[in-house]
Amino acid sequence: MQDQATSSMAASSLPSSSERSSSSALNLEVKEGMESDDEIRRVPEIGGEATGPTTSGRNGGSTAGTAQPSSGSTKKRGRSPADKENKRLKRLLRNRVSAQQARERKKAYLTDLEVRVKELETSNAELEERLSTMQNENQMLRQILKNTTAGLQEGRK
């Protein structure tokens, strides 16, 4: 008995197809006016349906055979044009959000690469300076060694 009451309450809380189409028009207007990053990342709910990574496309958001009582229609599994349009709009919005996130990731990656290039250029300059100093020191030590060995050989003669 309680299950029937729960299912009837769920059926009464679901929007009708006309409410879904009018709310999708409102959500489109909201979507076009979005400017902040937080709003761009969120996928708005259309017709009270939860959207997100956990929603699968198997049910398709259609409530024709699940919670509404059948009115004797012979329509089987076809989607209404409004449902198709809602699904298309959701897909377009998800794609737009995904593309924006990809651009942001690419920008962050390029920024990191630029920082790394500067660090490596600095390190390379320091290493080249050390190499030059060591080569000069090595040349002076060779000269000193040459002079000392020449002086010792003259002293033995």
C-alpha positions as CSV (number, residue, x, y, z in Angstrom):
1,M,0.0,0.0,0.0
2,Q,2.8,2.4,0.9
3,D,4.6,1.5,-2.4
4,Q,1.5,2.5,-4.4
5,A,1.3,5.8,-2.5
6,T,5.0,6.5,-3.2
7,S,4.6,5.6,-6.9
8,S,1.5,7.8,-7.3
9,M,3.3,10.7,-5.6
10,A,6.3,10.2,-7.9
11,A,4.0,10.2,-10.9
12,S,2.3,13.3,-9.9
13,S,5.6,15.2,-9.3
14,L,6.8,14.4,-12.8
15,P,6.3,17.2,-15.3
16,S,4.1,16.7,-18.3
17,S,5.5,16.9,-21.8
18,S,4.3,20.4,-22.3
19,E,6.0,21.4,-19.0
20,R,9.2,19.8,-20.1
21,S,9.2,21.6,-23.4
22,S,8.5,25.0,-21.7
23,S,11.1,24.4,-19.0
24,S,13.7,23.5,-21.7
25,A,13.0,26.8,-23.4
26,L,13.6,28.6,-20.0
27,N,16.8,26.6,-19.5
28,L,18.0,27.6,-23.0
29,E,17.6,31.2,-22.1
30,V,19.5,30.7,-18.9
31,K,22.2,28.8,-20.8
32,E,22.7,31.6,-23.3
33,G,23.1,34.2,-20.5
34,M,25.7,32.1,-18.5
35,E,29.0,33.8,-18.0
36,S,30.8,32.5,-14.9
37,D,32.9,29.4,-15.0
38,D,30.9,27.6,-12.4
39,E,27.7,28.0,-14.4
40,I,29.4,26.8,-17.5
41,R,30.6,23.6,-15.9
42,R,27.1,22.7,-14.5
43,V,24.7,21.0,-16.9
44,P,21.3,22.4,-16.1
45,E,18.4,20.1,-15.3
46,I,15.8,20.0,-18.1
47,G,12.4,19.0,-17.0
48,G,13.4,18.0,-13.5
49,E,15.6,15.1,-14.7
50,A,19.1,14.8,-13.1
51,T,21.9,15.2,-15.6
52,G,25.4,14.3,-15.1
53,P,28.0,11.6,-15.5
54,T,25.9,9.0,-13.7
55,T,22.8,9.4,-15.9
56,S,22.8,6.7,-18.6
57,G,21.0,7.1,-22.0
58,R,19.3,3.7,-21.7
59,N,16.1,5.1,-20.3
60,G,16.4,8.3,-22.3
61,G,14.6,10.3,-19.8
62,S,11.2,9.2,-21.2
63,T,8.5,8.6,-18.6
64,A,6.0,7.2,-21.0
65,G,5.8,3.7,-19.7
66,T,7.2,3.9,-16.2
67,A,5.3,6.1,-13.7
68,Q,2.4,7.6,-15.8
69,P,-0.7,5.5,-16.2
70,S,-1.3,4.2,-19.7
71,S,-4.0,6.0,-21.6
72,G,-4.4,3.3,-24.1
73,S,-2.0,4.7,-26.7
74,T,-0.4,2.3,-29.1
75,K,2.8,4.2,-29.2
76,K,5.6,1.8,-28.3
77,R,9.2,2.9,-28.0
78,G,9.5,5.9,-30.2
79,R,10.6,9.2,-28.7
80,S,8.7,12.4,-29.0
81,P,10.3,15.2,-30.9
82,A,10.5,17.2,-27.7
83,D,12.4,14.4,-26.0
84,K,14.7,14.1,-29.0
85,E,15.3,17.9,-28.9
86,N,16.0,17.8,-25.2
87,K,18.5,15.0,-25.6
88,R,20.2,16.9,-28.4
89,L,20.4,20.1,-26.4
90,K,21.8,18.2,-23.4
91,R,24.4,16.6,-25.6
92,L,25.4,19.9,-27.2
93,L,25.7,21.5,-23.8
94,R,27.8,18.7,-22.4
95,N,30.0,18.9,-25.5
96,R,30.4,22.6,-25.1
97,V,31.4,22.2,-21.5
98,S,33.8,19.4,-22.3
99,A,35.4,21.5,-25.1
100,Q,35.9,24.4,-22.7
101,Q,37.5,22.1,-20.1
102,A,39.8,20.7,-22.7
103,R,40.8,24.2,-23.7
104,E,41.5,25.1,-20.1
105,R,43.6,21.9,-19.6
106,K,45.6,22.7,-22.7
107,K,46.2,26.2,-21.6
108,A,47.4,25.0,-18.1
109,Y,49.6,22.4,-19.8
110,L,51.2,25.0,-22.1
111,T,51.8,27.3,-19.1
112,D,53.5,24.5,-17.3
113,L,55.7,23.8,-20.3
114,E,56.6,27.5,-20.6
115,V,57.7,27.5,-16.9
116,R,59.7,24.3,-17.5
117,V,61.4,25.8,-20.5
118,K,62.5,28.9,-18.5
119,E,63.8,26.7,-15.7
120,L,65.8,24.5,-18.1
121,E,67.2,27.6,-20.0
122,T,68.4,29.0,-16.6
123,S,69.9,25.7,-15.6
124,N,71.6,25.3,-19.0
125,A,73.1,28.8,-18.8
126,E,74.5,28.0,-15.3
127,L,75.9,24.7,-16.5
128,E,77.5,26.4,-19.5
129,E,79.1,28.9,-17.2
130,R,80.4,26.2,-14.9
131,L,81.8,24.3,-17.9
132,S,83.6,27.3,-19.1
133,T,85.1,27.9,-15.7
134,M,86.2,24.3,-15.4
135,Q,87.8,24.3,-18.8
136,N,89.8,27.4,-17.9
137,E,90.9,25.9,-14.6
138,N,91.8,22.6,-16.4
139,Q,93.9,24.5,-18.9
140,M,95.7,26.5,-16.2
141,L,96.4,23.3,-14.2
142,R,97.8,21.6,-17.3
143,Q,100.1,24.6,-17.9
144,I,101.3,24.5,-14.3
145,L,101.9,20.7,-14.6
146,K,103.8,21.2,-17.8
147,N,105.9,23.9,-16.3
148,T,106.7,21.8,-13.2
149,T,107.5,18.7,-15.1
150,A,109.7,20.7,-17.5
151,G,111.5,22.3,-14.5
152,L,112.1,18.8,-12.9
153,Q,113.5,17.4,-16.1
154,E,115.9,20.3,-16.4
155,G,117.0,19.8,-12.8
156,R,117.9,16.1,-13.4
157,K,120.1,16.9,-16.4
